[in-house]
Amino acid sequence: MKKIGRKVLEDLIKKESEFKLINVLSRESFGKVHISGSINIPFLEEDFAGRFASRVVDQNEMVIVYCASPS
């Protein structure tokens, strides 16, 4: 696992790189503000692991997980 900063994420988005962007905040927080194109899988929900596994099936794809607002 590698930690990246906001600038790296912005560059990946601008370059239209292939990756899956997962927001792990609550549904309520996601409903208020999130990065366009991100998928909401709330970390504190009971079925987090199952929902994550169903969305990330290719072990080789780039996955970026974030837990803060885009602003």
CHARMM internal coordinates of N, CA and C (Angstrom, degrees):
IC EDIT
DIST 1 N 1 CA 1.4504
DIST 1 CA 1 C 1.5216
ANGL 1 N 1 CA 1 C 108.22
DIST 1 C 2 N 1.3163
ANGL 1 CA 1 C 2 N 114.93
DIHE 1 N 1 CA 1 C 2 N 139.43
DIST 2 N 2 CA 1.4565
ANGL 1 C 2 N 2 CA 121.92
DIHE 1 CA 1 C 2 N 2 CA -178.16
DIST 2 CA 2 C 1.5237
ANGL 2 N 2 CA 2 C 109.14
DIHE 1 C 2 N 2 CA 2 C -126.84
DIST 2 C 3 N 1.3012
ANGL 2 CA 2 C 3 N 117.13
DIHE 2 N 2 CA 2 C 3 N 135.83
DIST 3 N 3 CA 1.4563
ANGL 2 C 3 N 3 CA 121.87
DIHE 2 CA 2 C 3 N 3 CA 177.31
DIST 3 CA 3 C 1.5277
ANGL 3 N 3 CA 3 C 108.66
DIHE 2 C 3 N 3 CA 3 C -91.67
DIST 3 C 4 N 1.3418
ANGL 3 CA 3 C 4 N 115.86
DIHE 3 N 3 CA 3 C 4 N 133.79
DIST 4 N 4 CA 1.4609
ANGL 3 C 4 N 4 CA 120.41
DIHE 3 CA 3 C 4 N 4 CA 177.00
DIST 4 CA 4 C 1.5205
ANGL 4 N 4 CA 4 C 109.36
DIHE 3 C 4 N 4 CA 4 C -122.76
DIST 4 C 5 N 1.2937
ANGL 4 CA 4 C 5 N 116.36
DIHE 4 N 4 CA 4 C 5 N 160.26
DIST 5 N 5 CA 1.4583
ANGL 4 C 5 N 5 CA 121.44
DIHE 4 CA 4 C 5 N 5 CA 178.77
DIST 5 CA 5 C 1.5195
ANGL 5 N 5 CA 5 C 111.85
DIHE 4 C 5 N 5 CA 5 C -99.26
DIST 5 C 6 N 1.2998
ANGL 5 CA 5 C 6 N 114.96
DIHE 5 N 5 CA 5 C 6 N 175.37
DIST 6 N 6 CA 1.4633
ANGL 5 C 6 N 6 CA 122.31
DIHE 5 CA 5 C 6 N 6 CA -178.70
DIST 6 CA 6 C 1.5270
ANGL 6 N 6 CA 6 C 112.12
DIHE 5 C 6 N 6 CA 6 C -57.59
DIST 6 C 7 N 1.3229
ANGL 6 CA 6 C 7 N 117.42
DIHE 6 N 6 CA 6 C 7 N -41.83
DIST 7 N 7 CA 1.4667
ANGL 6 C 7 N 7 CA 121.72
DIHE 6 CA 6 C 7 N 7 CA -178.12
DIST 7 CA 7 C 1.5336
ANGL 7 N 7 CA 7 C 110.65
DIHE 6 C 7 N 7 CA 7 C -61.57
DIST 7 C 8 N 1.3230
ANGL 7 CA 7 C 8 N 116.94
DIHE 7 N 7 CA 7 C 8 N -43.63
DIST 8 N 8 CA 1.4674
ANGL 7 C 8 N 8 CA 120.40
DIHE 7 CA 7 C 8 N 8 CA 179.40
DIST 8 CA 8 C 1.5289
ANGL 8 N 8 CA 8 C 109.83
DIHE 7 C 8 N 8 CA 8 C -62.71
DIST 8 C 9 N 1.3270
ANGL 8 CA 8 C 9 N 116.88
DIHE 8 N 8 CA 8 C 9 N -43.55
DIST 9 N 9 CA 1.4573
ANGL 8 C 9 N 9 CA 120.29
DIHE 8 CA 8 C 9 N 9 CA 178.45
DIST 9 CA 9 C 1.5263
ANGL 9 N 9 CA 9 C 110.94
DIHE 8 C 9 N 9 CA 9 C -62.80
DIST 9 C 10 N 1.3161
ANGL 9 CA 9 C 10 N 116.93
DIHE 9 N 9 CA 9 C 10 N -44.33
DIST 10 N 10 CA 1.4693
ANGL 9 C 10 N 10 CA 120.27
DIHE 9 CA 9 C 10 N 10 CA 177.52
DIST 10 CA 10 C 1.5231
ANGL 10 N 10 CA 10 C 110.98
DIHE 9 C 10 N 10 CA 10 C -58.22
DIST 10 C 11 N 1.3280
ANGL 10 CA 10 C 11 N 117.01
DIHE 10 N 10 CA 10 C 11 N -42.16
DIST 11 N 11 CA 1.4664
ANGL 10 C 11 N 11 CA 120.78
DIHE 10 CA 10 C 11 N 11 CA 178.98
DIST 11 CA 11 C 1.5248
ANGL 11 N 11 CA 11 C 111.28
DIHE 10 C 11 N 11 CA 11 C -64.13
DIST 11 C 12 N 1.3250
ANGL 11 CA 11 C 12 N 117.33
DIHE 11 N 11 CA 11 C 12 N -42.39
DIST 12 N 12 CA 1.4632
ANGL 11 C 12 N 12 CA 121.05
DIHE 11 CA 11 C 12 N 12 CA 178.62
DIST 12 CA 12 C 1.5265
ANGL 12 N 12 CA 12 C 110.95
DIHE 11 C 12 N 12 CA 12 C -61.07
DIST 12 C 13 N 1.3251
ANGL 12 CA 12 C 13 N 115.95
DIHE 12 N 12 CA 12 C 13 N -41.41
DIST 13 N 13 CA 1.4626
ANGL 12 C 13 N 13 CA 120.43
DIHE 12 CA 12 C 13 N 13 CA 179.60
DIST 13 CA 13 C 1.5267
ANGL 13 N 13 CA 13 C 110.21
DIHE 12 C 13 N 13 CA 13 C -66.31
DIST 13 C 14 N 1.3374
ANGL 13 CA 13 C 14 N 117.14
DIHE 13 N 13 CA 13 C 14 N -45.23
DIST 14 N 14 CA 1.4691
ANGL 13 C 14 N 14 CA 121.13
DIHE 13 CA 13 C 14 N 14 CA -179.95
DIST 14 CA 14 C 1.5238
ANGL 14 N 14 CA 14 C 111.73
DIHE 13 C 14 N 14 CA 14 C -61.59
DIST 14 C 15 N 1.3270
ANGL 14 CA 14 C 15 N 116.82
DIHE 14 N 14 CA 14 C 15 N -37.49
DIST 15 N 15 CA 1.4682
ANGL 14 C 15 N 15 CA 121.23
DIHE 14 CA 14 C 15 N 15 CA -178.96
DIST 15 CA 15 C 1.5290
ANGL 15 N 15 CA 15 C 111.91
DIHE 14 C 15 N 15 CA 15 C -80.24
DIST 15 C 16 N 1.3378
ANGL 15 CA 15 C 16 N 115.78
DIHE 15 N 15 CA 15 C 16 N -2.66
DIST 16 N 16 CA 1.4623
ANGL 15 C 16 N 16 CA 121.97
DIHE 15 CA 15 C 16 N 16 CA -177.73
DIST 16 CA 16 C 1.5289
ANGL 16 N 16 CA 16 C 111.27
DIHE 15 C 16 N 16 CA 16 C 55.34
DIST 16 C 17 N 1.3279
ANGL 16 CA 16 C 17 N 114.87
DIHE 16 N 16 CA 16 C 17 N 41.43
DIST 17 N 17 CA 1.4656
ANGL 16 C 17 N 17 CA 121.33
DIHE 16 CA 16 C 17 N 17 CA 177.70
DIST 17 CA 17 C 1.5250
ANGL 17 N 17 CA 17 C 109.89
DIHE 16 C 17 N 17 CA 17 C -65.48
DIST 17 C 18 N 1.3053
ANGL 17 CA 17 C 18 N 115.21
DIHE 17 N 17 CA 17 C 18 N 153.50
DIST 18 N 18 CA 1.4643
ANGL 17 C 18 N 18 CA 120.88
DIHE 17 CA 17 C 18 N 18 CA 178.11
DIST 18 CA 18 C 1.5252
ANGL 18 N 18 CA 18 C 109.75
DIHE 17 C 18 N 18 CA 18 C -83.21
DIST 18 C 19 N 1.3157
ANGL 18 CA 18 C 19 N 117.07
DIHE 18 N 18 CA 18 C 19 N 114.56
DIST 19 N 19 CA 1.4551
ANGL 18 C 19 N 19 CA 122.10
DIHE 18 CA 18 C 19 N 19 CA 174.71
DIST 19 CA 19 C 1.5213
ANGL 19 N 19 CA 19 C 108.59
DIHE 18 C 19 N 19 CA 19 C -163.28
DIST 19 C 20 N 1.3039
ANGL 19 CA 19 C 20 N 114.92
DIHE 19 N 19 CA 19 C 20 N 162.04
DIST 20 N 20 CA 1.4576
ANGL 19 C 20 N 20 CA 121.31
DIHE 19 CA 19 C 20 N 20 CA 176.64
DIST 20 CA 20 C 1.5256
ANGL 20 N 20 CA 20 C 106.96
DIHE 19 C 20 N 20 CA 20 C -106.41
DIST 20 C 21 N 1.3293
ANGL 20 CA 20 C 21 N 117.10
DIHE 20 N 20 CA 20 C 21 N 128.39
DIST 21 N 21 CA 1.4609
ANGL 20 C 21 N 21 CA 122.95
DIHE 20 CA 20 C 21 N 21 CA -178.26
DIST 21 CA 21 C 1.5218
ANGL 21 N 21 CA 21 C 108.95
DIHE 20 C 21 N 21 CA 21 C -108.26
DIST 21 C 22 N 1.3178
ANGL 21 CA 21 C 22 N 116.06
DIHE 21 N 21 CA 21 C 22 N 116.93
DIST 22 N 22 CA 1.4589
ANGL 21 C 22 N 22 CA 120.66
DIHE 21 CA 21 C 22 N 22 CA -174.83
DIST 22 CA 22 C 1.5200
ANGL 22 N 22 CA 22 C 110.30
DIHE 21 C 22 N 22 CA 22 C -117.25
DIST 22 C 23 N 1.3287
ANGL 22 CA 22 C 23 N 114.70
DIHE 22 N 22 CA 22 C 23 N 124.51
DIST 23 N 23 CA 1.4610
ANGL 22 C 23 N 23 CA 123.52
DIHE 22 CA 22 C 23 N 23 CA 176.82
DIST 23 CA 23 C 1.5248
ANGL 23 N 23 CA 23 C 106.47
DIHE 22 C 23 N 23 CA 23 C -95.81
DIST 23 C 24 N 1.3333
ANGL 23 CA 23 C 24 N 117.14
DIHE 23 N 23 CA 23 C 24 N 124.22
DIST 24 N 24 CA 1.4615
ANGL 23 C 24 N 24 CA 120.33
DIHE 23 CA 23 C 24 N 24 CA -176.18
DIST 24 CA 24 C 1.5337
ANGL 24 N 24 CA 24 C 113.30
DIHE 23 C 24 N 24 CA 24 C -104.59
DIST 24 C 25 N 1.3190
ANGL 24 CA 24 C 25 N 117.29
DIHE 24 N 24 CA 24 C 25 N 12.15
DIST 25 N 25 CA 1.4674
ANGL 24 C 25 N 25 CA 120.48
DIHE 24 CA 24 C 25 N 25 CA 176.48
DIST 25 CA 25 C 1.5283
ANGL 25 N 25 CA 25 C 110.51
DIHE 24 C 25 N 25 CA 25 C -78.21
DIST 25 C 26 N 1.3130
ANGL 25 CA 25 C 26 N 116.06
DIHE 25 N 25 CA 25 C 26 N 172.84
DIST 26 N 26 CA 1.4636
ANGL 25 C 26 N 26 CA 121.61
DIHE 25 CA 25 C 26 N 26 CA -178.77
DIST 26 CA 26 C 1.5241
ANGL 26 N 26 CA 26 C 110.80
DIHE 25 C 26 N 26 CA 26 C -61.72
DIST 26 C 27 N 1.3278
ANGL 26 CA 26 C 27 N 115.33
DIHE 26 N 26 CA 26 C 27 N 159.76
DIST 27 N 27 CA 1.4686
ANGL 26 C 27 N 27 CA 120.53
DIHE 26 CA 26 C 27 N 27 CA 176.98
DIST 27 CA 27 C 1.5281
ANGL 27 N 27 CA 27 C 110.64
DIHE 26 C 27 N 27 CA 27 C -59.27
DIST 27 C 28 N 1.3301
ANGL 27 CA 27 C 28 N 115.76
DIHE 27 N 27 CA 27 C 28 N -37.45
DIST 28 N 28 CA 1.4625
ANGL 27 C 28 N 28 CA 120.80
DIHE 27 CA 27 C 28 N 28 CA 179.67
DIST 28 CA 28 C 1.5320
ANGL 28 N 28 CA 28 C 110.72
DIHE 27 C 28 N 28 CA 28 C -62.02
DIST 28 C 29 N 1.3265
ANGL 28 CA 28 C 29 N 116.82
DIHE 28 N 28 CA 28 C 29 N -47.90
DIST 29 N 29 CA 1.4660
ANGL 28 C 29 N 29 CA 120.73
DIHE 28 CA 28 C 29 N 29 CA 178.95
DIST 29 CA 29 C 1.5230
ANGL 29 N 29 CA 29 C 110.72
DIHE 28 C 29 N 29 CA 29 C -62.99
DIST 29 C 30 N 1.3259
ANGL 29 CA 29 C 30 N 116.49
DIHE 29 N 29 CA 29 C 30 N -43.04
DIST 30 N 30 CA 1.4658
ANGL 29 C 30 N 30 CA 121.38
DIHE 29 CA 29 C 30 N 30 CA 179.36
DIST 30 CA 30 C 1.5252
ANGL 30 N 30 CA 30 C 110.36
DIHE 29 C 30 N 30 CA 30 C -61.34
DIST 30 C 31 N 1.3235
ANGL 30 CA 30 C 31 N 116.83
DIHE 30 N 30 CA 30 C 31 N -38.88
DIST 31 N 31 CA 1.4618
ANGL 30 C 31 N 31 CA 121.05
DIHE 30 CA 30 C 31 N 31 CA 179.61
DIST 31 CA 31 C 1.5176
ANGL 31 N 31 CA 31 C 113.03
DIHE 30 C 31 N 31 CA 31 C -65.25
DIST 31 C 32 N 1.3224
ANGL 31 CA 31 C 32 N 116.58
DIHE 31 N 31 CA 31 C 32 N -28.48
DIST 32 N 32 CA 1.4600
ANGL 31 C 32 N 32 CA 120.61
DIHE 31 CA 31 C 32 N 32 CA 179.99
DIST 32 CA 32 C 1.5186
ANGL 32 N 32 CA 32 C 112.04
DIHE 31 C 32 N 32 CA 32 C -78.96
DIST 32 C 33 N 1.3275
ANGL 32 CA 32 C 33 N 116.82
DIHE 32 N 32 CA 32 C 33 N -46.42
DIST 33 N 33 CA 1.4685
ANGL 32 C 33 N 33 CA 120.86
DIHE 32 CA 32 C 33 N 33 CA -178.40
DIST 33 CA 33 C 1.5240
ANGL 33 N 33 CA 33 C 109.54
DIHE 32 C 33 N 33 CA 33 C -160.34
DIST 33 C 34 N 1.3253
ANGL 33 CA 33 C 34 N 114.72
DIHE 33 N 33 CA 33 C 34 N 137.97
DIST 34 N 34 CA 1.4656
ANGL 33 C 34 N 34 CA 120.24
DIHE 33 CA 33 C 34 N 34 CA 176.11
DIST 34 CA 34 C 1.5194
ANGL 34 N 34 CA 34 C 109.07
DIHE 33 C 34 N 34 CA 34 C -160.89
DIST 34 C 35 N 1.3159
ANGL 34 CA 34 C 35 N 115.66
DIHE 34 N 34 CA 34 C 35 N 165.24
DIST 35 N 35 CA 1.4583
ANGL 34 C 35 N 35 CA 120.72
DIHE 34 CA 34 C 35 N 35 CA 177.70
DIST 35 CA 35 C 1.5194
ANGL 35 N 35 CA 35 C 107.81
DIHE 34 C 35 N 35 CA 35 C -76.88
DIST 35 C 36 N 1.3106
ANGL 35 CA 35 C 36 N 115.73
DIHE 35 N 35 CA 35 C 36 N 130.15
DIST 36 N 36 CA 1.4579
ANGL 35 C 36 N 36 CA 121.19
DIHE 35 CA 35 C 36 N 36 CA -178.93
DIST 36 CA 36 C 1.5309
ANGL 36 N 36 CA 36 C 110.61
DIHE 35 C 36 N 36 CA 36 C -54.98
DIST 36 C 37 N 1.3153
ANGL 36 CA 36 C 37 N 115.67
DIHE 36 N 36 CA 36 C 37 N 133.95
DIST 37 N 37 CA 1.4610
ANGL 36 C 37 N 37 CA 121.28
DIHE 36 CA 36 C 37 N 37 CA 179.22
DIST 37 CA 37 C 1.5134
ANGL 37 N 37 CA 37 C 114.24
DIHE 36 C 37 N 37 CA 37 C 90.69
DIST 37 C 38 N 1.3311
ANGL 37 CA 37 C 38 N 116.88
DIHE 37 N 37 CA 37 C 38 N -6.75
DIST 38 N 38 CA 1.4657
ANGL 37 C 38 N 38 CA 119.00
DIHE 37 CA 37 C 38 N 38 CA -179.57
DIST 38 CA 38 C 1.5286
ANGL 38 N 38 CA 38 C 110.98
DIHE 37 C 38 N 38 CA 38 C -78.69
DIST 38 C 39 N 1.3057
ANGL 38 CA 38 C 39 N 114.25
DIHE 38 N 38 CA 38 C 39 N 157.32
DIST 39 N 39 CA 1.4645
ANGL 38 C 39 N 39 CA 122.63
DIHE 38 CA 38 C 39 N 39 CA 179.92
DIST 39 CA 39 C 1.5180
ANGL 39 N 39 CA 39 C 107.18
DIHE 38 C 39 N 39 CA 39 C -108.79
DIST 39 C 40 N 1.3190
ANGL 39 CA 39 C 40 N 117.70
DIHE 39 N 39 CA 39 C 40 N 132.52
DIST 40 N 40 CA 1.4643
ANGL 39 C 40 N 40 CA 120.89
DIHE 39 CA 39 C 40 N 40 CA 179.49
DIST 40 CA 40 C 1.5247
ANGL 40 N 40 CA 40 C 110.53
DIHE 39 C 40 N 40 CA 40 C -93.11
DIST 40 C 41 N 1.3355
ANGL 40 CA 40 C 41 N 115.26
DIHE 40 N 40 CA 40 C 41 N 118.25
DIST 41 N 41 CA 1.4632
ANGL 40 C 41 N 41 CA 122.25
DIHE 40 CA 40 C 41 N 41 CA 172.88
DIST 41 CA 41 C 1.5255
ANGL 41 N 41 CA 41 C 105.39
DIHE 40 C 41 N 41 CA 41 C -132.62
DIST 41 C 42 N 1.3364
ANGL 41 CA 41 C 42 N 117.99
DIHE 41 N 41 CA 41 C 42 N 90.50
DIST 42 N 42 CA 1.4572
ANGL 41 C 42 N 42 CA 121.15
DIHE 41 CA 41 C 42 N 42 CA -175.67
DIST 42 CA 42 C 1.5374
ANGL 42 N 42 CA 42 C 112.65
DIHE 41 C 42 N 42 CA 42 C -59.34
DIST 42 C 43 N 1.3192
ANGL 42 CA 42 C 43 N 115.18
DIHE 42 N 42 CA 42 C 43 N 124.11
DIST 43 N 43 CA 1.4534
ANGL 42 C 43 N 43 CA 121.91
DIHE 42 CA 42 C 43 N 43 CA -176.89
DIST 43 CA 43 C 1.5239
ANGL 43 N 43 CA 43 C 112.66
DIHE 42 C 43 N 43 CA 43 C -61.62
DIST 43 C 44 N 1.3116
ANGL 43 CA 43 C 44 N 117.81
DIHE 43 N 43 CA 43 C 44 N -35.28
DIST 44 N 44 CA 1.4662
ANGL 43 C 44 N 44 CA 120.97
DIHE 43 CA 43 C 44 N 44 CA -174.89
DIST 44 CA 44 C 1.5243
ANGL 44 N 44 CA 44 C 114.00
DIHE 43 C 44 N 44 CA 44 C -84.52
DIST 44 C 45 N 1.3190
ANGL 44 CA 44 C 45 N 117.42
DIHE 44 N 44 CA 44 C 45 N 0.13
DIST 45 N 45 CA 1.4624
ANGL 44 C 45 N 45 CA 119.04
DIHE 44 CA 44 C 45 N 45 CA 177.02
DIST 45 CA 45 C 1.5232
ANGL 45 N 45 CA 45 C 109.91
DIHE 44 C 45 N 45 CA 45 C -83.14
DIST 45 C 46 N 1.3105
ANGL 45 CA 45 C 46 N 115.52
DIHE 45 N 45 CA 45 C 46 N 148.15
DIST 46 N 46 CA 1.4626
ANGL 45 C 46 N 46 CA 122.04
DIHE 45 CA 45 C 46 N 46 CA -174.46
DIST 46 CA 46 C 1.5191
ANGL 46 N 46 CA 46 C 113.90
DIHE 45 C 46 N 46 CA 46 C -57.44
DIST 46 C 47 N 1.3029
ANGL 46 CA 46 C 47 N 118.20
DIHE 46 N 46 CA 46 C 47 N -35.27
DIST 47 N 47 CA 1.4642
ANGL 46 C 47 N 47 CA 121.49
DIHE 46 CA 46 C 47 N 47 CA -175.68
DIST 47 CA 47 C 1.5287
ANGL 47 N 47 CA 47 C 113.77
DIHE 46 C 47 N 47 CA 47 C -95.27
DIST 47 C 48 N 1.3307
ANGL 47 CA 47 C 48 N 117.91
DIHE 47 N 47 CA 47 C 48 N 22.52
DIST 48 N 48 CA 1.4667
ANGL 47 C 48 N 48 CA 121.54
DIHE 47 CA 47 C 48 N 48 CA -177.26
DIST 48 CA 48 C 1.5259
ANGL 48 N 48 CA 48 C 112.32
DIHE 47 C 48 N 48 CA 48 C -53.70
DIST 48 C 49 N 1.3177
ANGL 48 CA 48 C 49 N 117.81
DIHE 48 N 48 CA 48 C 49 N -53.07
DIST 49 N 49 CA 1.4732
ANGL 48 C 49 N 49 CA 121.22
DIHE 48 CA 48 C 49 N 49 CA -175.36
DIST 49 CA 49 C 1.5296
ANGL 49 N 49 CA 49 C 111.54
DIHE 48 C 49 N 49 CA 49 C -59.88
DIST 49 C 50 N 1.3100
ANGL 49 CA 49 C 50 N 117.11
DIHE 49 N 49 CA 49 C 50 N -43.10
DIST 50 N 50 CA 1.4598
ANGL 49 C 50 N 50 CA 120.79
DIHE 49 CA 49 C 50 N 50 CA 179.77
DIST 50 CA 50 C 1.5125
ANGL 50 N 50 CA 50 C 112.46
DIHE 49 C 50 N 50 CA 50 C -66.62
DIST 50 C 51 N 1.3200
ANGL 50 CA 50 C 51 N 116.80
DIHE 50 N 50 CA 50 C 51 N -43.09
DIST 51 N 51 CA 1.4651
ANGL 50 C 51 N 51 CA 120.43
DIHE 50 CA 50 C 51 N 51 CA 179.26
DIST 51 CA 51 C 1.5244
ANGL 51 N 51 CA 51 C 110.84
DIHE 50 C 51 N 51 CA 51 C -66.59
DIST 51 C 52 N 1.3310
ANGL 51 CA 51 C 52 N 116.30
DIHE 51 N 51 CA 51 C 52 N -39.25
DIST 52 N 52 CA 1.4596
ANGL 51 C 52 N 52 CA 120.45
DIHE 51 CA 51 C 52 N 52 CA 178.18
DIST 52 CA 52 C 1.5334
ANGL 52 N 52 CA 52 C 109.97
DIHE 51 C 52 N 52 CA 52 C -62.77
DIST 52 C 53 N 1.3143
ANGL 52 CA 52 C 53 N 115.95
DIHE 52 N 52 CA 52 C 53 N -48.24
DIST 53 N 53 CA 1.4688
ANGL 52 C 53 N 53 CA 120.91
DIHE 52 CA 52 C 53 N 53 CA -178.89
DIST 53 CA 53 C 1.5276
ANGL 53 N 53 CA 53 C 111.71
DIHE 52 C 53 N 53 CA 53 C -61.54
DIST 53 C 54 N 1.3277
ANGL 53 CA 53 C 54 N 117.05
DIHE 53 N 53 CA 53 C 54 N -34.68
DIST 54 N 54 CA 1.4647
ANGL 53 C 54 N 54 CA 119.37
DIHE 53 CA 53 C 54 N 54 CA -179.49
DIST 54 CA 54 C 1.5293
ANGL 54 N 54 CA 54 C 112.06
DIHE 53 C 54 N 54 CA 54 C -72.85
DIST 54 C 55 N 1.3198
ANGL 54 CA 54 C 55 N 117.78
DIHE 54 N 54 CA 54 C 55 N -23.28
DIST 55 N 55 CA 1.4681
ANGL 54 C 55 N 55 CA 121.84
DIHE 54 CA 54 C 55 N 55 CA 179.78
DIST 55 CA 55 C 1.5232
ANGL 55 N 55 CA 55 C 112.61
DIHE 54 C 55 N 55 CA 55 C -93.54
DIST 55 C 56 N 1.3299
ANGL 55 CA 55 C 56 N 116.19
DIHE 55 N 55 CA 55 C 56 N -25.18
DIST 56 N 56 CA 1.4662
ANGL 55 C 56 N 56 CA 121.10
DIHE 55 CA 55 C 56 N 56 CA -178.59
DIST 56 CA 56 C 1.5190
ANGL 56 N 56 CA 56 C 107.58
DIHE 55 C 56 N 56 CA 56 C -116.18
DIST 56 C 57 N 1.3145
ANGL 56 CA 56 C 57 N 115.96
DIHE 56 N 56 CA 56 C 57 N 85.35
DIST 57 N 57 CA 1.4636
ANGL 56 C 57 N 57 CA 120.11
DIHE 56 CA 56 C 57 N 57 CA -175.60
DIST 57 CA 57 C 1.5223
ANGL 57 N 57 CA 57 C 112.49
DIHE 56 C 57 N 57 CA 57 C -96.03
DIST 57 C 58 N 1.3194
ANGL 57 CA 57 C 58 N 117.58
DIHE 57 N 57 CA 57 C 58 N -25.08
DIST 58 N 58 CA 1.4596
ANGL 57 C 58 N 58 CA 121.58
DIHE 57 CA 57 C 58 N 58 CA -179.78
DIST 58 CA 58 C 1.5266
ANGL 58 N 58 CA 58 C 109.37
DIHE 57 C 58 N 58 CA 58 C -95.27
DIST 58 C 59 N 1.3080
ANGL 58 CA 58 C 59 N 116.57
DIHE 58 N 58 CA 58 C 59 N 113.25
DIST 59 N 59 CA 1.4708
ANGL 58 C 59 N 59 CA 122.14
DIHE 58 CA 58 C 59 N 59 CA -178.48
DIST 59 CA 59 C 1.5279
ANGL 59 N 59 CA 59 C 112.25
DIHE 58 C 59 N 59 CA 59 C -62.67
DIST 59 C 60 N 1.3359
ANGL 59 CA 59 C 60 N 117.49
DIHE 59 N 59 CA 59 C 60 N -17.50
DIST 60 N 60 CA 1.4644
ANGL 59 C 60 N 60 CA 120.91
DIHE 59 CA 59 C 60 N 60 CA -177.22
DIST 60 CA 60 C 1.5265
ANGL 60 N 60 CA 60 C 113.72
DIHE 59 C 60 N 60 CA 60 C -95.14
DIST 60 C 61 N 1.3316
ANGL 60 CA 60 C 61 N 117.75
DIHE 60 N 60 CA 60 C 61 N -7.92
DIST 61 N 61 CA 1.4654
ANGL 60 C 61 N 61 CA 118.40
DIHE 60 CA 60 C 61 N 61 CA -178.73
DIST 61 CA 61 C 1.5327
ANGL 61 N 61 CA 61 C 110.36
DIHE 60 C 61 N 61 CA 61 C -78.37
DIST 61 C 62 N 1.3257
ANGL 61 CA 61 C 62 N 115.17
DIHE 61 N 61 CA 61 C 62 N 150.04
DIST 62 N 62 CA 1.4560
ANGL 61 C 62 N 62 CA 120.33
DIHE 61 CA 61 C 62 N 62 CA 178.23
DIST 62 CA 62 C 1.5230
ANGL 62 N 62 CA 62 C 108.50
DIHE 61 C 62 N 62 CA 62 C -78.02
DIST 62 C 63 N 1.3281
ANGL 62 CA 62 C 63 N 115.47
DIHE 62 N 62 CA 62 C 63 N 129.94
DIST 63 N 63 CA 1.4587
ANGL 62 C 63 N 63 CA 122.00
DIHE 62 CA 62 C 63 N 63 CA 178.33
DIST 63 CA 63 C 1.5185
ANGL 63 N 63 CA 63 C 107.50
DIHE 62 C 63 N 63 CA 63 C -124.70
DIST 63 C 64 N 1.3241
ANGL 63 CA 63 C 64 N 116.26
DIHE 63 N 63 CA 63 C 64 N 129.45
DIST 64 N 64 CA 1.4557
ANGL 63 C 64 N 64 CA 121.90
DIHE 63 CA 63 C 64 N 64 CA 176.64
DIST 64 CA 64 C 1.5183
ANGL 64 N 64 CA 64 C 107.13
DIHE 63 C 64 N 64 CA 64 C -117.37
DIST 64 C 65 N 1.3101
ANGL 64 CA 64 C 65 N 115.33
DIHE 64 N 64 CA 64 C 65 N 125.38
DIST 65 N 65 CA 1.4571
ANGL 64 C 65 N 65 CA 122.20
DIHE 64 CA 64 C 65 N 65 CA -179.39
DIST 65 CA 65 C 1.5315
ANGL 65 N 65 CA 65 C 107.54
DIHE 64 C 65 N 65 CA 65 C -110.60
DIST 65 C 66 N 1.3400
ANGL 65 CA 65 C 66 N 115.84
DIHE 65 N 65 CA 65 C 66 N 132.58
DIST 66 N 66 CA 1.4579
ANGL 65 C 66 N 66 CA 117.67
DIHE 65 CA 65 C 66 N 66 CA 177.24
DIST 66 CA 66 C 1.5263
ANGL 66 N 66 CA 66 C 110.48
DIHE 65 C 66 N 66 CA 66 C -135.56
DIST 66 C 67 N 1.3466
ANGL 66 CA 66 C 67 N 112.93
DIHE 66 N 66 CA 66 C 67 N 155.58
DIST 67 N 67 CA 1.4716
ANGL 66 C 67 N 67 CA 117.67
DIHE 66 CA 66 C 67 N 67 CA -176.80
DIST 67 CA 67 C 1.5281
ANGL 67 N 67 CA 67 C 110.69
DIHE 66 C 67 N 67 CA 67 C -139.01
DIST 67 C 68 N 1.3215
ANGL 67 CA 67 C 68 N 116.46
DIHE 67 N 67 CA 67 C 68 N 38.26
DIST 68 N 68 CA 1.4570
ANGL 67 C 68 N 68 CA 120.93
DIHE 67 CA 67 C 68 N 68 CA 176.78
DIST 68 CA 68 C 1.5197
ANGL 68 N 68 CA 68 C 108.18
DIHE 67 C 68 N 68 CA 68 C -146.05
DIST 68 C 69 N 1.3082
ANGL 68 CA 68 C 69 N 115.49
DIHE 68 N 68 CA 68 C 69 N 160.81
DIST 69 N 69 CA 1.4603
ANGL 68 C 69 N 69 CA 119.16
DIHE 68 CA 68 C 69 N 69 CA -178.97
DIST 69 CA 69 C 1.5205
ANGL 69 N 69 CA 69 C 110.46
DIHE 68 C 69 N 69 CA 69 C -71.96
DIST 69 C 70 N 1.3368
ANGL 69 CA 69 C 70 N 117.74
DIHE 69 N 69 CA 69 C 70 N 157.63
DIST 70 N 70 CA 1.4607
ANGL 69 C 70 N 70 CA 121.08
DIHE 69 CA 69 C 70 N 70 CA -178.73
DIST 70 CA 70 C 1.5144
ANGL 70 N 70 CA 70 C 113.74
DIHE 69 C 70 N 70 CA 70 C -74.83
DIST 70 C 71 N 1.3243
ANGL 70 CA 70 C 71 N 118.51
DIHE 70 N 70 CA 70 C 71 N -8.30
DIST 71 N 71 CA 1.4652
ANGL 70 C 71 N 71 CA 119.81
DIHE 70 CA 70 C 71 N 71 CA -177.54
DIST 71 CA 71 C 1.5126
ANGL 71 N 71 CA 71 C 111.77
DIHE 70 C 71 N 71 CA 71 C -95.15
END
COOR INIT
IC SEED 1 N 1 CA 1 C
IC BUILD
